[in-house]
């Protein structure tokens, strides 16, 4: 029996062991290459909370300037409607979107950001006997610079004379 035949016989008898060792060596090599030559350093995946903190501070400052919260008298409420994203009537969606878009545009100017209205979760509208409306909107905004979605809740009152009073704007998912 020559040396080549001995090697072949050895390999046939120990095939499972050699396969296992080969797989381990291959995995170690891949791990080494990934760690030492990766084009995606872990620093790129760190979470940047600065935009949320800036927005949170700005909203706290805004909310602290509100001296009077406009409410409608609970004894005079004639209707309460709660709408979810897929059930919001078009006219209500347009009304609330116009108000929220104005708020977002103001936030963008102050924070030098690029927030966009993404979607609504819930809109609650209470109307009193004199047609004053209290609206609570739960919605999402998207900050395109940092790819951050923030959930906000705002409450505002629209008087029967069409005056708008914002009671608060809060970050909901912080």
N, C-alpha and C positions, 0 to 999 in steps of 0.2 A: 504494500500500500504506500503510495507516495504522499508527500506532504499536502498536496492539493486535495487529495481524497480525504485525508484526515481532517482538514479544515472544513470540508463540505459535510462530513459526518458530524462533526462537532456542531456546526450551524444547524443541521437538521434536528439534532437532539435538544438543542438549547434555543430553538426558534422563539418561543414565547418570552424567554428572559431577554433575548437580544432586542426583540420588538419593543418590549417595555422600556428597556434602557434607551433605545433610540428615540422613543417618544419623549421621555424625560429630558434627554439632551436637546431635542428640538424645542421643547417648551422653554428650557433655560436660555437657549439662544434667542428665541423670540422675545423673552422677557428682557434680556440684556440689550437687545437692539431697541426695544420700545423705551426703556429707561434712559439709555444714553443718546439715542438719536431721534427722539420724538420731536415732531414739529409742533406739538400742542402742549406747551408747558402748563403746569397746573395753575399758575398765576392767572392765566386767561379765564379760568373758570371760577374765580372768586366772585362773591356776590357784592354788588355795589349798591349800598343803601342810601347813598347821598341824595338822589332825587326824591325818594320817599321822605327822608328826613327834612329836606328843604320844603317839600309840599306840606308835610305835617306841621312844621313851624309856621309856615305862611297861613295855613288854615286856622291854627290856634290863634294867631295874631288877628286874623279876620274875625273869627268868632268872638274874640274878646272885645272887639269894637262895637258889637251889636248891643245896644242899650235896651232895646225893647223887643220882645218876641211877640209877633202878631199871631193871634189865635182866633179861632172862631168859637163862639160860645157852645159848649157841648149840649146845652139844652135846646139850641136852635138848629142843630144839624138835621137836615132833611134827607141827605143821602150820603152814603159811603160806598165807594167803589174801589175794589182792589184788582189790579191788572198784572198779569205776568207777561213775560217777554212776548209770547206768541198770541196774547189776547188783547194787547193794547190797541184801541181804536185809532185809526189814522189821524183824526183831528187832535186827539190827546197826545199822540206821539209827536206830532208837529209842534204843538204848543210847548210841551216839556223840552223837546229837543232845542227849540229856539232859545229858551231860557238857559239851559245847561250849556249850549254852545257858546253863548255870551260869557258865562262864567269861566268856561275852559279857555276861551280866547284871552280873557283878562289874566288868568293864571299863567298862560304862555308868555304874555308880555312881561309880567312881573318876574317870573322865574327863568326867562329866556329858554324855555323848554318847548317841546313839540307834542303836547298832549292832544289826543283825539278821543271823541266819544266812541266807545266800542259797542256797547249794548246795554240794555236794561235788564234788571232782574225783576223788580217790582215797582209799580207806581200805585200809590194810594191817594185817592182824592175824596176829601170831605167837603160838602157844600152845605152852607147854612140857608136859612129862609130868605136872606137878602142877597143871595147868590155870591157871597164871598166864598173863596175856595182855599182850602189848605191842602197842599200837595207835598207828599213825601216821595222822593224818587231814590231808588237804590239802583246804581248804575256802575258801569266799568269804564275806565279811561285807559288808554294805551299811550305809553311814553316811548316813542319810536327810537330815540337816541340810545336808551339803555335797555330796550325791549322789556319794559316792566308794565304789567297790568295792575292797576290799583282800583279797588272797589270803594266808591264814595256813596255816602247817603246825605242828601240835602233835604231841607224842609223849607218851603216858601209859601207865602200867602199872596193870593191875587184878590184884591178887593173888588167890590162891585163897580168901582170907578176905574178899574184896570191898573191900579198901582201895584207894583211888585215889591214885596218885602221878603228878603231872605232871612230866615231865622238861624240857620246853621248849615255848615258843610263839614262833614267828618269823614275821615278815612276809616273804612270798615274792616279792612283786612290787615291791620297792622298788629 
